[in-house]
């Protein structure tokens, strides 16, 4: 057995190349999942592995700072061979003799990030008591987009579309844009001027402290950049433990616009593992929200949350997520291209393909979808065969092991495909190759309002396909007049844009799927209506216009 160790899930394409290189049985290990256990449990698990070799897969070159930590995890196994496989698929063997140097460097970095966190804590405690500086909007028609999110792995999911959509939307509104980010240019087009943030070369533990050290590096790097640039405002997407926009705004007297997609501290506590320095992360968020001149958010529940956190309603702009109408256009793809993609995944041209695309997060409901697939295979096999139904599940994430377990029965295997992660730029092709698109989102476990504005929903709408979605807060509000399973037979298609089901209701979702599969005319009609609605109200140009109008009012 060969174990493939990575920081985050690997893309389907990169995993495929790995399987060509290593012919043995492969098992994938992700540090993000290993970290959910205690340190003794994690190292105990690694020691028990029966492994011929451990291969550290570094698909994303910007994640090189995690390599020392991954090496230490590899050292703890009993594997005879240890290798690093980089993003270019180049192999480099390393030995346990290098452990001492790696450990020394690791301890040094751990000490450095400890002091970085302490310094940030002192600065945040001072900033929370400082008044927000009053500023005016410049007139140079230039802005800086700051994405200070320390992320790794293949860039996929709604965040990529959102970041790129706003950046490109600002340029569509005739702004010159400096795009400052770590991890590549995403889908931001070449009109922008790109400044790549340099991530830390090494990380220490506790891992969370690295974010505070990175915050300091962002301030240092962008300060030197801003000294030579004109800028009407800084637009920053809020990220964990990072308040660099506040520091830079105050240092250079540049207005700050913050994009708020929810509390990272809350998300960690409720959807993952509570942060070790939870209160400090909340303080960083409070500082950012206090000093931002405008806060942009994507849903009414988040707007209400911001008001509860002390943000004046006049400083808030709320507009849902949107789409790039040029990228998400079904006419971009020929029948030949669609056929080729289906063939790649063993799906026939005459199959009725139902697709989910996402990052398998807590709220995505992909586990509900897996249970629906299992139920259809066990109780409705004849119907699946007669209608040539195939489920295409695109993505990866923390819930993938659960999904694999639910769908592990042999009876299910002919009727679904798990593609793994695909780059965001390939998402439109997968949607174009589908007949029905699925959005089975579920409520928050703690009973709080569903605060999301799923980017996938708007991408689905733009592709003109039949949509089945959960009637959940903004999802139901955006889709509005829809077909309901309970009265589907009596509803004529006039303006309906989707079929809505009760969140988490497996039986109702099954009935909705059966209805749209059997009625291609209905799904085509609602798909056309959905695309018209997306183009009318939900392009990134609409979103950015709302931001700029809000900025003019408060600045």
Residue pairs with C-beta under 8 A, 6 or more apart in sequence:
1 24
1 25
1 26
1 27
1 49
1 50
1 51
1 52
2 22
2 24
2 25
2 26
2 27
2 51
2 52
2 53
2 54
2 55
3 26
3 27
3 28
3 29
3 49
3 51
3 53
3 54
3 55
3 77
3 79
4 10
4 15
4 18
4 22
4 26
4 27
4 28
4 29
4 55
4 57
5 29
5 30
5 31
5 54
5 55
5 56
5 57
5 70
5 73
5 74
6 28
6 29
6 30
6 31
6 56
6 57
6 58
6 59
6 70
6 153
7 30
7 31
7 32
7 63
7 66
7 70
7 152
7 153
8 30
8 31
8 32
8 60
8 63
8 152
8 153
8 154
9 30
9 153
9 154
9 396
9 397
9 400
9 420
9 421
10 18
10 28
10 57
10 59
10 153
10 154
10 420
10 421
11 59
11 153
11 154
11 156
11 420
11 421
11 422
11 423
12 419
12 420
12 421
12 422
13 422
13 423
14 57
14 59
14 154
15 28
15 420
17 89
18 26
18 55
18 57
18 85
19 26
21 85
21 89
21 91
22 53
22 55
24 52
24 53
31 66
31 69
31 70
31 73
32 398
33 398
33 401
34 42
34 45
34 46
34 73
35 42
35 207
35 273
36 272
36 273
37 45
42 73
43 76
46 73
46 76
46 77
47 76
47 77
47 78
49 77
49 78
49 79
50 78
51 77
51 78
51 79
52 79
52 80
52 81
53 79
53 80
53 81
53 82
53 83
54 74
54 77
54 79
54 81
54 82
54 83
55 83
55 84
55 85
56 67
56 70
56 71
56 74
56 82
56 83
56 84
56 85
57 85
58 64
58 67
58 84
58 85
58 86
58 87
59 87
59 153
59 154
60 87
60 152
60 153
60 154
60 183
61 86
61 87
62 152
62 182
62 183
62 184
62 199
63 152
63 153
63 199
64 199
64 201
65 199
65 200
65 201
65 202
65 203
65 210
66 152
66 203
67 84
67 202
68 102
68 105
68 106
68 109
68 202
68 203
69 106
69 203
69 205
69 207
71 82
71 84
71 94
71 98
71 99
71 102
72 99
72 102
72 103
72 106
74 82
75 82
75 96
75 99
75 102
81 93
82 93
82 94
82 95
82 96
83 91
83 92
83 93
83 94
84 91
84 92
84 94
85 91
86 92
105 202
106 202
106 204
107 204
109 200
109 202
109 203
109 204
110 204
110 205
110 209
111 204
112 204
112 213
113 203
113 204
113 209
113 210
113 212
113 213
114 204
114 209
116 209
116 212
116 213
116 215
116 216
117 209
117 212
117 213
117 277
117 280
119 212
119 216
120 212
120 215
120 216
120 241
120 280
120 284
121 280
121 283
123 247
124 243
124 280
124 283
124 284
124 287
125 283
127 243
127 246
127 287
127 290
127 291
128 283
128 286
128 287
128 290
130 291
132 290
132 291
132 292
132 293
133 249
133 250
133 253
133 291
135 249
135 253
135 254
135 255
135 293
135 555
136 255
136 555
137 232
137 233
137 255
137 551
137 552
137 555
138 230
138 231
138 232
138 233
138 254
138 255
139 232
140 176
140 230
140 231
140 232
141 174
141 175
141 176
141 232
142 175
142 176
142 177
142 178
142 229
142 230
142 231
142 232
143 170
143 175
143 176
143 177
143 178
143 231
143 232
143 233
143 234
143 235
144 177
144 178
144 180
144 222
144 226
144 229
144 231
144 233
144 234
144 235
144 254
145 163
145 166
145 167
145 170
145 177
145 178
145 179
145 180
145 181
145 188
145 192
145 235
145 236
146 180
146 181
146 218
146 222
146 234
146 235
146 236
146 237
146 244
146 245
146 248
147 163
147 179
147 180
147 181
147 182
147 236
147 237
147 239
148 180
148 181
148 182
148 197
148 214
148 215
148 218
148 236
148 237
148 239
148 242
148 244
148 245
149 159
149 181
149 182
149 183
149 237
149 239
149 240
149 242
150 182
150 199
150 210
150 211
150 214
150 239
150 240
150 242
151 182
151 183
152 183
153 421
154 421
154 422
154 423
155 183
155 184
155 186
155 423
155 424
156 359
156 395
156 421
156 422
156 423
156 424
156 427
157 358
157 359
157 395
157 424
157 455
158 321
158 358
158 359
158 454
158 455
158 456
159 237
159 261
159 455
160 186
160 187
160 424
161 187
161 321
161 323
161 324
161 424
161 455
161 459
162 237
162 261
162 321
162 455
163 181
163 186
163 188
163 237
164 186
164 187
164 188
164 324
165 321
165 322
165 323
165 324
165 540
165 543
166 235
166 259
166 540
166 543
166 544
166 547
167 177
167 179
167 188
167 192
168 187
168 188
168 189
168 191
168 324
168 540
169 540
169 541
169 543
169 544
170 177
170 235
170 544
171 177
171 189
171 191
171 192
172 540
172 541
172 544
173 541
173 544
173 545
173 548
175 232
176 193
177 188
177 191
177 192
177 193
178 192
178 193
178 194
178 195
178 225
178 229
178 231
179 185
179 188
179 192
179 193
179 194
179 195
180 195
180 197
180 222
180 225
181 194
181 195
181 196
181 197
182 196
182 197
182 198
182 199
183 199
184 196
185 192
185 194
186 424
187 324
187 327
187 424
187 425
188 194
195 222
195 225
197 217
197 218
197 221
197 222
198 217
198 221
199 214
199 217
200 210
200 213
200 214
200 217
203 210
204 210
206 276
208 241
208 275
208 276
208 277
208 281
209 277
211 240
211 241
211 242
212 241
214 242
215 241
215 242
215 243
215 244
218 242
218 244
219 244
219 247
219 248
222 244
222 248
223 248
223 251
226 248
226 252
226 254
231 252
231 254
232 254
232 255
233 254
233 255
233 256
233 257
233 293
233 551
233 555
234 245
234 248
234 249
234 254
234 255
234 256
234 257
235 257
235 259
235 547
236 244
236 245
236 256
236 257
236 258
236 259
236 288
237 259
237 261
238 258
238 259
238 260
238 261
238 264
238 285
238 288
239 264
240 264
240 265
240 268
240 281
241 264
241 277
241 280
241 281
241 284
242 284
243 284
243 287
243 288
245 256
245 258
245 288
245 292
246 256
246 287
246 288
246 291
246 292
248 254
248 256
249 255
249 256
249 291
249 293
250 291
255 293
255 294
255 551
255 555
256 291
256 292
256 293
256 294
257 292
257 293
257 294
257 295
257 296
257 547
257 551
258 288
258 289
258 292
258 294
258 295
258 296
259 295
259 296
259 297
260 289
260 295
260 296
260 297
260 302
260 306
261 297
261 298
261 302
262 302
262 305
262 451
262 452
263 282
263 285
263 305
264 281
264 285
265 275
265 278
265 281
265 282
265 285
268 274
268 275
268 278
268 281
269 275
269 278
270 362
270 444
270 445
270 446
271 361
271 362
271 363
272 398
275 281
286 309
286 310
289 295
289 306
289 309
289 310
289 311
290 310
292 315
293 315
293 551
293 554
293 555
294 315
294 316
294 317
294 547
294 550
294 551
294 554
294 555
295 306
295 311
295 315
295 316
295 317
296 316
296 317
296 318
296 319
296 547
296 550
297 303
297 306
297 316
297 317
297 318
298 318
298 319
298 320
298 321
298 452
298 453
299 318
299 320
299 451
299 452
299 453
299 473
299 474
300 318
300 474
301 448
301 449
301 450
301 451
301 473
301 474
302 318
302 451
303 313
303 316
303 318
304 449
305 451
306 316
307 313
307 316
314 553
314 554
315 554
316 550
317 546
317 547
317 549
317 550
319 542
319 543
319 546
319 547
320 453
320 458
320 474
320 478
320 538
320 543
321 453
321 454
321 455
321 457
321 458
321 538
321 543
322 458
322 538
322 539
322 540
322 542
322 543
323 455
323 458
323 459
323 461
323 462
323 534
323 538
323 539
323 540
324 539
324 540
325 462
325 534
325 535
325 539
327 425
327 428
328 428
328 431
328 459
328 462
328 463
328 534
329 428
329 462
329 463
330 432
330 463
330 464
330 465
330 531
332 428
332 432
333 428
333 429
333 432
333 433
337 429
337 432
338 429
338 432
338 433
339 349
341 429
341 430
341 433
342 348
342 349
342 351
342 353
342 433
345 392
345 417
345 419
346 417
347 353
347 390
347 392
347 417
347 433
348 388
348 390
350 388
351 388
351 389
351 390
352 387
352 388
352 389
352 390
352 435
352 436
352 517
353 390
353 391
353 392
353 433
353 434
353 435
353 436
354 389
354 390
354 391
354 392
354 434
354 435
354 436
354 437
354 438
354 513
354 517
355 391
355 392
355 393
355 394
355 430
355 431
355 433
355 434
355 436
355 437
355 438
356 364
356 366
356 369
356 391
356 392
356 393
356 394
356 395
356 437
356 438
356 439
356 440
357 394
357 395
357 427
357 430
357 431
357 437
357 456
357 459
358 364
358 366
358 394
358 395
358 397
358 456
359 395
359 396
359 397
359 421
360 366
360 395
360 396
360 397
360 398
360 399
360 400
360 403
361 397
361 398
361 399
362 398
362 399
362 445
363 441
363 442
363 443
363 444
363 450
363 452
364 397
364 399
364 440
364 441
364 442
365 439
365 440
365 441
365 442
365 470
365 503
365 504
366 393
366 395
366 397
366 399
366 403
366 440
367 399
367 402
367 403
367 406
368 440
368 442
368 504
368 506
368 509
369 391
369 393
369 438
369 440
369 509
370 393
370 402
370 403
370 406
370 407
371 406
371 506
372 440
372 506
372 509
372 510
372 513
373 391
373 406
373 407
373 412
373 415
373 416
374 406
374 407
374 409
374 412
375 506
375 510
376 383
376 384
376 389
376 415
376 510
376 513
377 384
377 409
377 411
377 412
377 415
378 409
378 411
380 510
380 514
381 411
383 389
383 514
384 415
387 517
387 518
389 415
389 517
390 415
390 416
390 417
391 415
391 416
391 417
392 416
392 417
392 419
392 430
392 433
392 434
393 403
393 416
393 417
393 418
393 419
394 419
394 422
394 427
394 430
395 419
395 420
395 421
395 422
396 420
396 421
400 418
403 418
404 418
407 413
407 416
407 418
419 430
422 430
427 459
428 459
428 463
431 437
431 459
431 460
431 463
431 465
432 463
434 463
434 465
435 465
435 466
435 517
435 520
435 523
436 465
436 466
436 467
436 468
436 513
436 516
436 517
436 523
437 460
437 463
437 465
437 466
437 467
437 468
438 467
438 468
438 469
439 454
439 456
439 457
439 460
439 467
439 468
439 469
439 470
439 475
440 468
440 469
440 470
440 501
440 503
440 509
441 450
441 452
441 454
441 469
441 470
441 472
441 475
441 503
442 470
442 472
442 503
442 504
443 450
443 472
443 503
443 504
444 450
444 451
449 473
450 472
450 473
450 474
450 475
451 473
452 473
452 474
453 474
454 475
457 467
457 469
457 475
457 478
457 479
458 478
458 534
458 538
460 467
460 469
460 530
461 467
461 497
461 498
461 530
461 531
461 533
461 534
461 538
462 530
462 531
462 534
462 535
462 538
463 527
463 531
464 527
464 528
464 530
464 531
465 523
465 527
465 530
466 498
466 499
466 516
466 522
466 523
466 524
466 526
466 527
467 479
467 497
467 498
467 499
467 526
467 527
467 530
468 498
468 499
468 500
468 501
468 509
468 512
468 513
468 516
469 475
469 476
469 479
469 498
469 499
469 500
469 501
470 476
470 500
470 501
470 502
470 503
470 504
471 482
471 500
471 501
471 502
471 503
472 503
476 482
476 500
478 538
479 497
479 498
479 500
479 530
480 497
481 495
481 496
481 497
482 496
482 497
482 498
482 499
482 500
483 491
483 493
483 496
483 498
483 499
483 500
483 522
483 526
484 491
484 499
484 500
485 499
485 501
485 508
485 511
485 512
485 515
488 499
488 515
493 522
493 525
493 526
493 529
495 529
496 525
496 526
496 529
497 526
497 529
497 530
497 533
498 526
498 530
499 512
499 515
499 516
499 526
501 508
501 509
501 512
502 508
515 522
516 522
516 523
